[in-house]
């Protein structure tokens, strides 16, 4: 990830962004790290650049992305909170301080560590949610480069990711991040099962893609018949999600049928229920699988309708 790519990504959703702030944060971070190299053997500056790139992918404001570039500046003993405040702002400096504080503790037992991590994460979220978002972005980059660690370290980081970071991403409604964290962690914790599922999915990928497009067109056409505006997309469920279904239902991969999910985005709540009616008119719903998160939103205020149906080919 390069600075101009981060800036282009930010400008794509925030055309009036203060790009000079991002350039200033980049120069400051480059001076702090002073040509050092990280675990990957690449310049250490790549680490904050990748974290900032993930924050831009989350479509955060330029202050948050700048804080991502600076997120480990206070770990350098030559940089103080006051220097960050003078060079940038109290807002950015305190975001960076929050990120640093979360990482500055260690405990004997796994249970103690998890409990304290959760407390610190929740506290950070209540004060400034951007601190937590930067920690999640940092963890995603760490998981993407986990192969550079020793095996025992890989296991520890992967377990922590699956038990702490992925659920937090889910609670915040950042599902793409949760799913990537889960899949990356699962790959290290259960490599044989991970390989079995990925190989099994690869064999039917072309067939699945054709099915997704066919069903997408059927739903889109049916929505138009009822004069409903909607965007329809489909995807294969992520690997860890499929694994959980295999365990929960005591099935092998060949007998897990609901490995494809569709999403219908409509402009109003009323249209959401109407679109559900269209889907249920097309295909038989599976009893007990309907969830109304509009009437009863999740704790993070996520709202949608979930259903499972028997598709066109059973």
Order of alpha helices (4+ residues) and beta strands (2+ residues): alpha-alpha-alpha-alpha-alpha-alpha-alpha-alpha-alpha-alpha-alpha-alpha-alpha-beta-alpha-beta-alpha-beta-beta
